[in-house]
Amino acid sequence: MDMRSLLLRPASQLLNPLRSLPTQKTTLSAAVSVPLIPSRGHKTTARTKRALKIAPHDSFLPSRSAAFPAADSIIYNPPSSEASPEHTPFIFLPRNDPRRLAIMRLRSGGSDPTSYTPAEGDLPPEMRYKRRQPKYNLTKEHIEEMRRLRSEDPLTWSVQKLARKFECSTVFVQMAAPAPAEHLQWLKGKLERKMERWGPKRTQAREDRKRRAEMLYRGEL
């Protein structure tokens, strides 16, 4: 077939072979019946876990050099989780980090932790907090004066002010010169009037705090 005869043929004749292809394909597929064999893949997590199951590294296993279990055997096999910033690997420690020298010293010293002898150096400064030294400077006249001031004007001469005046502790003032009953009743009424202005949330919070304190004293917390 030359090129001239191909060009002179109508377009309908050229499309007839293409139209007959789907019919022939359908006939062949119907004639040849292939049995469908189902194949199951990893559709469950159990199969995936078994396929990805890897033996633990030797570093997680206990040492077999001694009889197991030994008295000092420790198996450290933590679960897989996010790394903690408190445990920095040795390779990531800076060269001037004191932890790097400590790890190298432990590795070179062996498994015996008592083999390391600390080097002599300057000790940290001693904690300087104010220690209260008993003075025993109060006499009977001082205590009577303290009681008189406390009974005459308990608002002006409070516990803190009397402690500063006589150079003693607040606990001693409360024991030696307690407040009069009228002043204690006035303080109680003042607190009750203040509690009347509280809302429900603050009242409930105060009750819960009181209940927790009672449970703490009973040993329930």
C-alpha positions in Angstrom: 0.0 0.0 0.0 1.5 3.2 -1.1 1.1 6.6 0.5 -1.2 7.9 -2.2 -3.8 5.1 -1.7 -3.7 5.6 2.0 -4.4 9.3 1.7 -7.3 8.7 -0.7 -9.1 6.3 1.6 -12.0 7.8 3.5 -11.6 8.5 7.2 -14.3 6.1 8.1 -12.3 3.1 6.9 -9.3 4.2 8.8 -11.3 4.3 12.1 -12.9 0.9 11.7 -9.9 -1.1 13.0 -9.8 1.1 16.1 -13.5 0.6 16.8 -13.1 -3.1 16.6 -10.4 -3.3 19.3 -12.6 -3.0 22.4 -14.9 -5.7 21.1 -12.0 -8.1 20.5 -10.5 -7.3 23.9 -13.8 -8.0 25.6 -14.2 -11.2 23.8 -10.7 -12.4 24.7 -11.2 -11.5 28.4 -14.5 -13.4 28.5 -12.9 -16.4 26.8 -9.9 -16.6 29.1 -11.1 -16.8 32.7 -8.3 -16.3 35.3 -9.1 -17.4 38.8 -8.8 -14.6 41.4 -6.6 -15.6 44.3 -6.8 -13.2 47.3 -3.5 -12.3 49.0 -3.4 -10.7 52.4 -0.8 -8.1 53.3 0.3 -6.4 56.5 -3.1 -5.0 57.4 -2.8 -5.4 61.2 -0.4 -4.0 63.7 0.6 -7.4 65.0 2.0 -8.5 61.6 3.9 -5.2 61.3 5.4 -5.6 64.8 6.5 -9.1 64.1 8.1 -8.0 60.8 9.9 -5.1 62.5 11.0 -7.0 65.6 14.7 -6.4 66.1 16.8 -8.0 68.8 18.0 -5.5 71.5 21.5 -4.2 71.4 24.2 -5.8 73.5 24.6 -2.6 75.6 21.1 -3.1 76.9 21.8 -6.7 78.0 23.4 -7.6 81.4 27.0 -8.6 81.6 27.5 -12.4 81.3 31.0 -12.3 82.7 29.8 -12.9 86.3 27.1 -15.3 87.7 23.7 -13.9 87.0 21.9 -12.5 88.9 24.6 -10.9 90.8 24.2 -8.7 93.8 25.2 -5.5 91.9 23.5 -6.3 88.6 21.5 -3.4 87.2 19.6 -3.7 84.0 19.0 -0.3 82.4 16.6 -0.7 79.5 14.5 2.5 79.4 11.5 2.7 77.0 11.8 4.6 73.8 10.9 8.2 74.6 12.0 11.7 73.9 15.5 12.5 74.9 15.9 14.4 78.2 18.0 17.6 78.2 19.4 16.4 81.6 21.3 13.5 79.9 23.6 14.8 77.2 25.6 12.2 75.3 29.3 12.3 75.7 30.0 13.2 72.1 27.9 16.4 72.4 29.6 17.7 75.5 31.9 20.7 75.0 35.6 20.2 75.7 35.5 22.6 78.7 32.5 20.9 80.3 33.3 19.4 83.7 31.0 16.5 83.0 33.3 15.4 80.2 36.2 15.0 82.6 34.0 13.2 85.1 32.9 10.7 82.5 36.4 10.1 81.3 37.6 9.6 85.0 34.9 7.1 85.6 35.7 5.2 82.5 39.4 5.0 83.3 38.9 4.2 87.0 37.0 1.0 86.2 33.7 -0.3 87.7 34.7 0.4 91.3 33.3 3.8 92.3 35.5 3.9 95.4 38.7 4.0 93.3 38.3 7.7 92.6 40.0 10.0 95.1 38.8 13.6 94.8 41.5 16.2 94.3 42.0 18.8 97.0 40.5 22.2 96.1 38.7 25.2 97.5 35.5 24.3 99.3 32.3 26.3 98.6 31.7 29.2 101.0 29.9 28.4 104.2 26.2 29.3 104.3 25.7 32.5 106.2 22.2 32.7 107.6 21.2 34.6 110.6 21.3 32.5 113.7 19.3 33.7 116.7 21.3 33.5 119.9 19.4 33.6 123.1 20.3 36.7 125.1 18.4 36.1 128.4 18.3 39.9 128.9 14.7 40.2 130.1 13.9 40.5 133.8 10.7 40.4 135.7 10.3 44.2 135.3 10.6 43.9 131.6 7.9 41.3 131.4 5.6 43.4 133.5 6.2 46.4 131.3 5.5 44.2 128.2 2.2 43.0 129.7 1.2 46.6 130.6 1.8 47.9 127.1 0.0 45.0 125.6 -3.1 45.3 127.7 -3.3 49.2 127.4 -3.1 49.5 123.6 -2.9 46.2 121.8 -3.2 47.9 118.4 -0.2 50.2 118.9 1.9 47.6 120.7 1.6 44.7 118.4 3.5 41.4 118.8 6.2 42.5 116.3 6.6 45.9 117.8 7.1 44.5 121.3 9.6 41.9 120.0 11.7 44.7 118.5 11.4 46.9 121.6 12.5 44.2 124.1 14.8 42.3 121.6 13.1 39.0 121.9 11.2 36.6 119.6 7.5 37.0 118.7 6.8 33.6 120.2 8.1 34.8 123.6 5.9 37.9 123.4 2.8 35.7 122.7 3.6 33.5 125.7 4.6 36.2 128.2 2.1 38.9 127.2 -1.0 37.5 125.5 -3.6 39.9 124.1 -6.6 40.7 126.2 -9.9 38.9 125.5 -11.6 42.0 124.2 -8.9 42.5 121.6 -9.2 38.9 120.5 -13.0 39.2 120.2 -12.6 42.3 118.2 -10.1 40.6 115.8 -12.6 37.7 115.4 -15.5 40.0 114.6 -13.3 41.9 112.1 -12.4 38.6 110.3 -16.1 37.5 110.2 -17.1 40.9 108.7 -14.4 40.4 106.1 -15.5 36.9 105.3 -19.1 38.1 104.7 -17.9 40.1 101.7 -16.3 37.0 100.1 -17.8 35.5 97.0 -18.7 31.8 96.6 -15.4 30.9 94.9 -13.3 32.4 97.6 -15.4 30.9 100.4 -15.1 27.4 98.7 -11.4 27.8 98.3 -10.9 28.7 102.0 -13.0 25.7 103.0 -11.0 23.4 100.8 -7.8 24.7 102.2 -9.0 24.1 105.7 -10.1 20.6 104.8 -6.7 19.8 103.2 -5.0 21.0 106.4 -7.1 18.7 108.5 -6.4 15.8 106.2 -2.7 16.6 106.4 -2.7 16.5 110.2 -4.5 13.2 110.1 -1.9 11.7 107.8 -4.3 11.3 104.9 -2.2 13.3 102.4 
